[in-house]
Every structure is written in C-alpha cells, then in structure tokens.
Amino acid sequence: MATIKEIAQKAGVSVGTVSNYLNSPEKVAKKSSEAIQRVIEESSYHPRAAARSLKSDQTRTIGLVPVVSREDPQSVEPSDNAFLEFLAAVNSTATEKGYDVLLHSATPKVDEIPIYEKLVVGKNVDGILVLNTRPDDPRINFLLKMKFPFVSFGRSENKEHRAFIDVDGEYALIETVDYLTSLGHQLIAYICPKKGSMFSKVRWEGFSKAMVSHNLEIYDDYIIECDFSETSGQVAMHLLLDLPNPPTAVITASDICAFGAMHAISTRGLTPGKDISVVGFDNIRMASHWQPSLTTIAQPFRKLGSQATEMLIKIIEGDQTETQILFTPELVIRQSTGPAK
C-alpha cells in the first residue's frame, strides 16, 4: 500500500493537496483531483485508512519487544519455535492489513520501560503487542497510563487491562493431571516455568488444584523451576531420577524442555512413555516427529498471532473496542505417556 507522500509525488501535487482531497475534496481543483484519484486506483490505496493515518500521524507499524539473552542468542520467550510461529503469523497478518512490524529486542537484565517509552513517545509505532505478561506488569501499566493501543499475549492482574489474547493454562494443567491419574500415575513431578510470568502463575494454579482434587501429594522435590531449554529439562530430569523415589510421570514447561527430559531418561537406560511418562507444552512441529512422539498441550500459535494482530489493528483504527479472547488448549496424546508401572 502506498503512503500519502508517495501518492502526492506520483500525482505531482503536494501532501497538503492529497490531504484536502481525502478530507475536503471540494477544495481541490478538478485536474489535481483526477490525478490523485488515478494514482489511488493504480496503487490500491484506501482513502479511509489514509485519512485516519494523516490525522493521527500513524506510522502503519506495530511493535513487539521480545526479550533475548546476550549470553544465549535464543529467545527467552516460552519457546523459540513457538515464538517464531507466533511471529510469522503476526508478520503475515500485519502485511495483509498494510502494516509493518518493528522488533525491538530487550535483554533480561535491562528495564524494558525505556524501550516502550521510546516507541510510544517517539511515535515509532501505532500500537504494541505485549509478550509474556506478568501479574503486576509495568509495561501494561505504562501503556494504560499513556492510553496507547496495545494487545497482550497473556493476561495480567490489572483490572483495567481489557485487551488480551491468551491460552487457558490453568485448564491445560488440570486436563493433564486428570489424564495422568487416569493412567494410574500418583507420583507426578512438574518441571515448571520460573516464577514471575502470568502464565507460570495460572499453570501452577491448575496443577495444584488438580493434584488436590485427586488427593495427591505435591512433593517439594518433585517441583523444579527451569527455563524452556533442552538443557534445563535434561538437568531437571536427572535431579528427579536421582531421588530415592522418582516420579512415574513428569509435566514440563515446554516441548523443548520435554525433549531434554526424555534424553535424560534414555541415558539412564529407561524408556520415555514406558518407564516414565513425559508431557510437554506447546505442540511445536518436532513434537510429533520426536522418538517417542511427545504427548503435549497444544497452543495454536499461528491463530494466536493472527488474531492478536487483527485485534490490535482494529483498535488502532477505531473499528473495535478492547476484547478478551481465551483459547482452550488441547491435550495431544502420543507415545511419551503410558500406564504407570
């Protein structure tokens, strides 16, 4: 889609003349009007969106601020592969709507607020997609204070936070524990995401509620916080296997983490799915091809990215009020889980 400046250049008129054509066409001479209209038709230009952009100094750009580590080039978002799926959907949907996507990375030890201030106050973007929300999230508090358009992937505990898209992590963990207990498992460990994020909080609530509902003990030694990497899953699983009474089933923070756990099980001469059941979270593409194939909680990252972007653009353009969408995840059962031994 062409910009107002490009339309003016091609039509041989000023930006002000294009502005008058879009808002008060009677002020524009017939010859200039015909030239502008001809360029608009050739450029598949949308005057309604253009007028809105001109009035509000829109950039037709949406921003994301993923957190990455300087020491580890991989994203610390819920999973590299999952984040890339989400980002691909954001990018394709934005492009279809005539928007660009600006990525501005932050590091774990750096305060993100100055980055958000730069994007908002500097008018570098028209709206922001907030990732990996926290219960008391300073980014969301800032954006609400500035009355700046945003949609978050995840909820927060701010009662004014009304524009989000999320996956019901509490439901996911309840379904998973229910499934494992149906297989006879009572010794269930949880390699869980580190505290601080909203999704780790709601997943823990689901896990603890389900364990209590089945009258199962939550052993401290069975709860290990980790990141989403394969290495952390491997280390955590070795710690669990070293216990005097190891668990018969393990729920992990992500599919990548689950792959590490399964590798650790195999190095001990045990078989995932037969000797110890393992459940992942995300359902990335490799999950179905892993050996054994991974039972996991599916998050529809493409749909999440697409709908979050569509929602944000509608808010930017004044076509939609703030909305909440909560997806119900699916437990995909494969070979990495089986009856308790």
N, C-alpha and C positions, 0 to 999 in steps of 0.2 A: 504494500500500500504506500502511495506517495505521501509526502508531507506537504503542508501548506506552502512552505518555501519552494519546494520543487514544483508545485502547481504554478506558483507565481512566475518562476523562471521560465517554464515551458510555455506559459501563456503570454509572456512578455509584458507582465504587469507587476505592480508592487504587491507585497504581502498585505498591505492595508486594503488594496482593491479586492483581493481574494476574500479578506475578512468581511468587507462590505457586501460582497456577492453572497456569502454564506448567511449573513445576518440581516442585511437590508438591501436586497438585490435592486430595488428601485433607484438606489443611489449610483449604480454602475451603468456606464454607457453601454449601448447595445453591442458595439463591436467588442468591447472588453468582456462583456457577459458571454458572448458566443465563443470567444477564445478560451475563457475559463471553463465553460461547460464542455467544450470539445476535449480539453486536456483531462478533465474529470472522468469523462466517459472512457477515454483511452487508458486511463490509469486505474480503473475500477475503484475510484475514490468514493468514500462515503461522507457526504457533506455533514450529516447529523453528528457523526463522531468527530469530524474535523472541527466543527464549530465548538463542540464541547471541549476539545483539546485546546483550541485557541483561547477560549475564555479562562481556562484554568491552568494554562501553561503546562499542559500534560506532555510527558516525555514518551508516552506509549511504551513504557518499560516497567516491568515488575521485578522486584528484588528478592534474593534469597541470601542468607548469611549462614552457610554450613560451617560447622566447627571442625577444624583439622589440626593434626598434631605436627609440629616441626620435626620431631624425632621419628614419627611414623607417618609416612605420606598417606596412609589410609584414613578415610573419614571416621570420626567417632560417632557419627550418626548411627541409628540402630543396626545398620549393616551396610557395608559398601555396596554390595549387589542390590540390596533393597533400595538404597538411596538413589542409585543410578536408574533403577526402574522408575522411581517416583520422578526424578529429574527429567527423564526422557519424556514422560507424559506432560509435565509442566511445560517443557520447551515446545513440544509439538502443538499443544493446545493454545499456548500463547501465540505461536506463529500463525495458526489458523485464524486467530482473532485480530491479527495485525499488531501484536505486541512483541517486544524483545524481552529477554531475560538477562538480568545482571546478577552475576555471582560475586559476592564479596566475602571471602573466607575470613574466619576468625580462628584464633588459637585457643586451646583450653585455658591458658593462664591469663589471657587478655580480656579485659572488660569489654563486652560487646556493645554496651550502650553508646560509646562514642561513634561506633560504626553506624548504628541506627540513626544517631543524630546527624551524621554526615549525609546519609541517604535521604532523610526526611527534610531537614532544614536546608540542605543544599539542593533540594528538588531534583535529585538524580533519578528518582523512580516515582511512579504514581501510586504504587501500593506494594506491600511486602507480604511474602509467605513466611511465617514464623515456624521454625522446625524445633522438634524436641523440647516441648514446653515443660515448665516447672510449676509446682503448686503455687508459689508466690513468685511470679515471673516478672522481673524488672523490665524486660523488653515489651511485654504486653501492657504493663502499667504505663510505660512511656508512650506507646502508640495510642493508647486510650486517652491519655492526657493531651496529646497533640491532635486528637481527632483525625488521625491519619488512617486511610483504608488499609486493612490487613485481614488476612485469614490465617489461622494457625492449623498446623497438622498436630493435633493434640489439644487437650483441654487445660485449664488452669483453675485455681480456686477463686479468682477474681469474679465477683458476681456480675460485673459489667462486661465481662468477656463473652460476647454472644456470637462471634463469627469463627466457627471452627469445623474441622472435619477430623474424625478420629475412628479408631478401631476399639471395640469394647474389650479391653484387655482383661477386665475382671471376669467377664463371661468366658473368655478363652481359657483362663486358668481353671475355672470351675469345671468346664467341659473336659478338660484334660485330666484333672484329678478323678472326676467321675469315671472316665474311660479306663484309667489305670486301675482303679479299685475294682471295676467290673472284670478285670483280668486277674484279680486276686492279689494285687500289689498293696502292701501296707507300709513298707519301708520306702518312702518316696522322698528323694532329695530334690533340691531346687538350686541350680546354678543360676542365680538371678542377676538382673541388671543392677548396677550400683545405684545407691540412693541418690535422690536429687531431682530426678525427672518425674514428670507426672505419670508417664506410662509405667514406670517401675513401681510407683505407689499403687496404682489401680490393679496391676498384675498381682502384687503381693496381697492386696485385699481379697482378690479372687482365690488365690492359693490358700490363704489362711482360712477363709470361710469354708472352702470345700473340705479341707483337712478336718476342721472341727465338725462339719456336718457328717463326716464318715467316722467320727470318733478316733481319728488317727493322731498320733503324737507328732509334733513338729520338733525334731531334734536339732539343737544348735549346730551340731557337727554336720548336719545334712544341708545346711544353708550356707552357700558360698557366693559372695558377691564377685562379679568379674566384669570385664568389658565384653565386647562382642566378637573377639578374635578367636581364631582356631587355637592359638597357643594358650589363651586363658582357659578355654574349655578343656584342653588336654591337662593342664596343671591341676585344675579343679577336680577333674575326674580321678587323677592319680591320688589326690588327697582323700577322696571318698573311698577309693579301693583300698587304701591303707588302714581304714578304720577296722576295729575288731569285728564289727557287724555292718558290712557295707550295704547300701540300699539295693533294692531289686529294680528300681525304676528311677530315672532322672529326667527332670524337665529343665531345659536350658534357655538361655536368654535370646539365642538366635540360632539359625541353621548353621552358620559358620562355627559358632561355639559348639554346637552339637557334633559337627564333624570332628573337632578336636577331641571331644569326649569319647566318641566312637573309636578314634585312633588309639587313645589310651587304653580302652577296654581290650582292643585287639592285641596290643603289645603285651598284655597280661595273659594271653592265651585264652581269652574269653571271646564270646561271640555276641555282638550287639543284637538285640531282638530275641535272643535265646537265653543267654545268661543274665543280661541286664537290659532292660528296655530304656530307650532314649527318645525324647521328644524335642523337636526344635521349635523355632518360631520364625515365621516369615514366608516359608514355601518359595524360596528362590529356585531358579531353574535347575541348579545342580542337585536339589533335594531328591528329585525323582530318579536321578542317574547315579547317585552315590551307592556304594555297596557296603551293607544293605541299604536299600532305599529308605529315606528318612520319613518317619511319621512327624508331622509338623502342623502348626497352626498357620493357616494361610491368611496373609494380608494382601488385599488387592491393590498393590502399589500403583499400577497404571491407572486404575479407576480413581484412586485417592488423589493422585497428582492432577489428573484431568479435571475432576470435579472441584478441587480446591482452586485451581486456576480459573475455571469458569466462574466460580462464585466471586473470586476477588475482582475479576474484570467487570462483572455486573455491579458490584459495589462501587468500583471506581467510576463507572459510567452512570451511576444513579438508577440502574434498572432493577436493583434487588436490595432488599433490606438484609440485615445480618441474619444468618441462618446457621443452625447446628445440624450436622449430619454425623450419625454414629453407625458405623458398619458393624454387623455381626460377623465375626470371623468364622472360618470353617476349619474343623479338625480333619486333616487329611491323613488317613491311616495307611501306613505302608509296612515295610518289613522290619523296621528297627524297634518295634514293640511286639510283645507276645505275653503269654501267660507267665505269672510269677513262678519261680522254681522253689 
